[in-house]
Amino acid sequence: MTEAVTAAEPARHAASLAVWDIPAATTAGEHFAVKVGAKSSGGCGLGGCRVDVLDSAGAVLASGQLGAEPWPGTDALFWSEIELCAPSAPGLMPLAVRFSADGLVEPHDSGASPFHVAVVAAPDHVLTVTVAAAGSPVADAIVRAGPIRATTDETGRARLHLAKGRHEIAVWKTGYDAPITPLTVEADATLRVEAKVLPEHDPDAISTRTRSGRRELRVVGAGPNRSQAMTDDALPDRLCNNPNSPHYNEQVLSRDVGIRFNGKEKTNVEEYCISEGWIRVAAGKALDRYGNPLTIKLTGAVEPYFRDKTEG
C-alpha cells in the first residue's frame, strides 16, 4: 500500500508598485509620460513583465514592458516609461497601473495601484507672482492655482501658465502664512503676495485658511477629518519628510518619530497617513527627476509614535 505524497505549493511573492514623474498638471489633449516600477517581495527579477495603465472603467490605455535593469539606486525596482494622452476636457483623470505576473518562474500575485493626473485647459497667459515677507523676497515657496504649481526663485518670483478665467492663487512655505488671492486672468499679469512670518510660540498649530480667506489655527487629531486639543505627544494624521509638502512639520520631525506598520517597525518611511491606512517607503537610494526620494506606497495599519517617549 502506497501513500500519496502531495508536493507543497511554493510560496507566492507580492509585487509592490510605484508610479513616479507624474506631472503636477497636464494640458488637455497633450501627451505625457509616467514611470512605472514593480518590486518583488522575494527580490526576484521582474524584467520583461508586462505593466498596463488602465482608465477608471478598467480599459487598457497603454502598456509597457519592465526593463532588464532595476532603477538606479534600487536593488530590484524594475521599471518602464509609459506614454499616455490626456483627455480633451479638463478635470481629474483617474488611472491605475496593473502588473502581470504571467510567465514568471517564481509565483507572484498580480497587483494594481491607483493614481491620478490633473488635466487643465491649454494656457493662454503667464501670471508672474512675487512673494515677499517684511520687505524681503521669499524663495522656495510653492505657488499654486489649482493643480498648476511653481516654486519661487531667489527673487521670490514664480511664473504660472494659466488659461483665461477665474483662479485662486495660494502660497505655501513652512513658517509663513499668506492669503489666498482670487484673480481673473484675461492677459499676462503680475501679482504681489505679502506673506507673514508665523510666530513660533505654538509650533504644533497648523495655519490654514477657509475659502473666504479667514485664517485659522488648528491642530490635527489622529482621526479622519477631526480637530482636537493637541497634547505634547500627539502626532498628526498625516506627516511627510519632504519640506515642500504641506504635510511637512519641522517641529514634529525634530523629535525621533517611529512607525509601526502592520505591527512591525519600519525605518524607511517617507510619509504616512493614519486615517487612509498607508505609508510611503523609500525605494533604495533612488530619486525622481525633482530630486525627491522615490517611494512605494504600502497599505495597512499605521501606528506612529515618539521613540523618546517610549524609551522614557
N, C-alpha and C positions, 0 to 999 in steps of 0.2 A: 504494500500500500504506500503510495507516494503522497507527499504533502505539497500542495501548490504553494509556490513562493511568489509573492507579489512584489515587484520592484518598487521602491519608494519613489514617489514623484519628485523630481528635482525642485528645489525652492525657486520661486518666481521672484524676479527683481522688479523694483519700481523704477520708473523714469521720472525725474524732476525736469520740468520745462521752464525755460526762461525766454522772454522776449525783450529786446533792448533796441536802442536807437530808434524808438518810436517818436515821430515828430510831435512837438507840442501842439501843433495845428498844421493841417494841410489844406490846400486850396481845392475847392470843388472841381471835379473833373480831371485833376492832375495826378500823375503817377508819383508814387513814393515807395520807399523800401524800408523793411524792418529786418532785424537779425533775429533768428530763432535758434535756440540751442536745447539740447537734451543731455542729461547726465544719468548714467545708470547707478543705482544704489549699490551694485556689485562691482563697480569700476570697469564694466565691460566696454569694449569698443563699439560705438554705435554708428560709425561711419558707413554711409550707404543707405541708412534707413530713411524712409520717406516721412516728410512732415507736410501737413496741409494747413492752410489758413481758411477758416470757414466763416460764412456770414451768420447773421442771427437765426436764420432758418436751417442752418446746418449744411448748406450747399458749399461745395469747394470753390473758392475764388482763385486760389493759386496753390502750387505745390513746389516742393524743393527736395533735394537730397542732402542729408548731412554729409559734410566733408570728411575726408580721411584723417585730418589732423584736428586736435582739440583747439579751442580758442586760446590764444597766447595768455599765459599766466594761470591756466587751469590744468588740472590733471586729466579730466575726462569729460569736458563740456564740448560735445561735438555740435557743429553749428552750420547754418546756411543763411544766405541773404535771399529774401523773397520780395519780389516787386508786386505792388498792388496798385489799383486805381481807385481814387476817391469817387464817391457818387456825385451826381450833378447838383444835388441840393445840399445846402449846409445843414449841419446837425452832428449828433454823436453817432459814430459808426461802430457798433458793437461787433467784435470779432473774437475768434478763438483759434488757437493753434492746437493741432492734433498730431500726436506721434504714433506711428505704426510700428509695432514690433515684429511684423511678419518677416520671416527669413533669418532671424537671429538664432544662433545655436543655443545660447542660454535663454531660457524662457523669461520674458518680460511682460508686464502688464502695459497695455497701451494706455495713453493718458491724453488729457486735453486741459488747456489753461486759457481762460478768457482774458481779453484785453480790449481796449477801445482807442479810437483815434478821433480827435475833434476835427470836423470838416467845416471850413469857413468860406465865406464868399470871396471872390477874387478882390484883392486890394485895389483901391482907387487912389489913395493918398498916403502921405507919410506924416505921422504925428511925432514931433520931437519933444520929449518930456525931459525937463530938468528937475532933479530932486536936490533940495538943499535943506540944511538944518543949521540954525543960528548963523546964517550967512556963509556957511561952508558947504561945498558940494558933497553929496553922499554917494560914494562909489559902491558898486556891487549890490545895489538894491534891485529887487525884482519889480518890474513894471508890467502890469497885466491889463489887457482889455479882453475879458472873457478868456478863451483858451490861448489867445495870442500874447506872447510874453517876450520881454527883452531885459537885459541887465545893464545898469548904468555903468559908464566908463569912469575914469579918474576925474572927469569934469562934471560928473553927476548926470550925464545925458544918456538917454536911450531912445531908439527910434522904433516906432511901431508902424507896420504897414497895414492899413485898415481900409475896409470898404466904407462907402458913404453910409451915413446913418448915425443912430444913437449908440453911444458906448459909455461904459463906466470904467474909469481909469483907477486902478488900485495899485498902491505901492507897498512893498513889504521888505523889511530888513530887521533882523534881531536887534532889539534895543531902541527901535524907533516906532513912532506912531504917525500915520499920515492919513488925511481924509480921502474918502472915495469921491472922485470928481466926475459927475455926469457931463457928457460932452457930445455935441452933434458935429460930426465931421462932414464938411462939404468941400474942403480944399486942403492942401498942405497947410499944416498949422503947427504952432508951438504951445507948450503948456508948462507952467512952472508949478511945482508942488512943494509946499513948505512942510517939512516933517518936524516932529518934536522928539527930543531925546527922552525916552521913558525913564522915570525915577527907578532907583534900584532898591527902594525900601520894601517892595513886595515882589521879589523875583519869581514867585510861583504863580503870580497872576498872569493871565494871558490877555493881551489887549485885543479887543475885537470891535467891529463896527456893525451896526444894524444897516439895513438898506437905506434908511433915512440919513445915515451919516453920523448918528449919535454914537459916541464912544462908550464902550462898556468894559469893565474889568471883571473877569470871572475866572473861576478855577474849574478845571475839568475833572470830573469824577471818573471812577473806574468803570462805570456802566455806560451803555449807549445813550447818547442824547441827554445826558444828565449833567447838572452843575451841583456841586456840593461844597461844603466847607473843606478847605484843604488843610490836612494835618502835615506835620513835618515829614512823615514817612509815606504820604500818598504819592502815587505815580499816575501820570496822565494815561488816558485810554489809548493814546497813540503817541509814539515817540520815534524820532529819526535822528541818526548820526550826522546827516548832511546839513551843514549850516544854511544851505539855500532852500531847505524845506520849511514850510510853515509849521511843521510838527517838530522842528528842532527846538530844544530847550537847554540852553547852556548851563543854567543853574542845576537842573536835574542831572545832566550828564557830567557835571563836575564831581558828582559822587559816583561810587562804584555800583553800577546797575547790573544786576544779574538777571538772566532769563531762564526759566524752566519751560520747556516746550514738550507737551505730552508727557510731563513728569520727568524729563531728562534735561540736564544742564546743557545750554548752548552758549558757546563763546564767540561765535562769528555772526551775531545778529546785527544787521544794519538798521532795521526798522521793525516795529511791531504794532499790532492793533488788537487790543483785548476783545472788544465788542464784536469785531468781524472774524476773530479767530485765525490770525495768520501772522507769520514773520517773514522777513526777507533776510536771507543769509548770503554772505559773500561767496562768490564762485571763485575761489582761489584768490590770486592777486590781479585778476583781470579788471580792466577799466573800460567803460564805454567811451564814445567819442567826445563826451563832455568832461572826461577825467574822473567820473564818479565810479565807485566800485560796482562791478557787475554783480547782480543779485539774482537769486532764485527764490520764488515765493512758495512757502510751505503752509498748509492749513492744519490747524489743530488747536489744542488748549494752550493758552499763553498765560504765564504767571511771572510777571516782572517783580523784582524786589531789590531792596538796597542791601548789598553784601555787608556793609559796615554795621548795619542794624542786626543782621543775623549773627555776625561774629561777636557782637556785644552781648 
